[in-house]
Amino acid sequence: MDRVGCNIIVLSEDKRQVLLIKRDDFRFWVPPGGGVDPGESPETCAIRETREESGYEVALDRLVGRFHWQNAPDGPMVSYVYTAHVVGGAAITRGPETRDVRWFPVDRLPRRMLPHSKRRIFLAMEASTEP
């Protein structure tokens, strides 16, 4: 059975910036995300992972999609991708999995990103303009 995870594309109020974290383990900029714990829903996972990895409390806006990642490092994974906006909290300076937290203009994403992370941001941007 595939593992289940979530990614959260947190957009600024004007939807011109996206929240990214620099992972401590592999030093790439990525949207917050992680694995769904036993008994946890993907939605609850999304809120928890964002808080743990960035320090921000978020509210989910919409499900962007459900993606099957056949070649994930720890084996096949189904990832639920959501858009969200900040409702509280503040950026952490460092955490167990996080080396840095920053907002980036969506048209100037950092070079050191995984291709699937960029694709999910672009899909989220398209979804955020739909009614």
Beta strands, then each sheet from edge to edge (+ up, - down):
strand 1: 3-10
strand 2: 17-23
strand 3: 29-30
strand 4: 33-35
strand 5: 56-69
strand 6: 77-89
strand 7: 98-105
sheet 1: 4+ 1- 6- 5+
sheet 2: 3+ 2- 7+
end
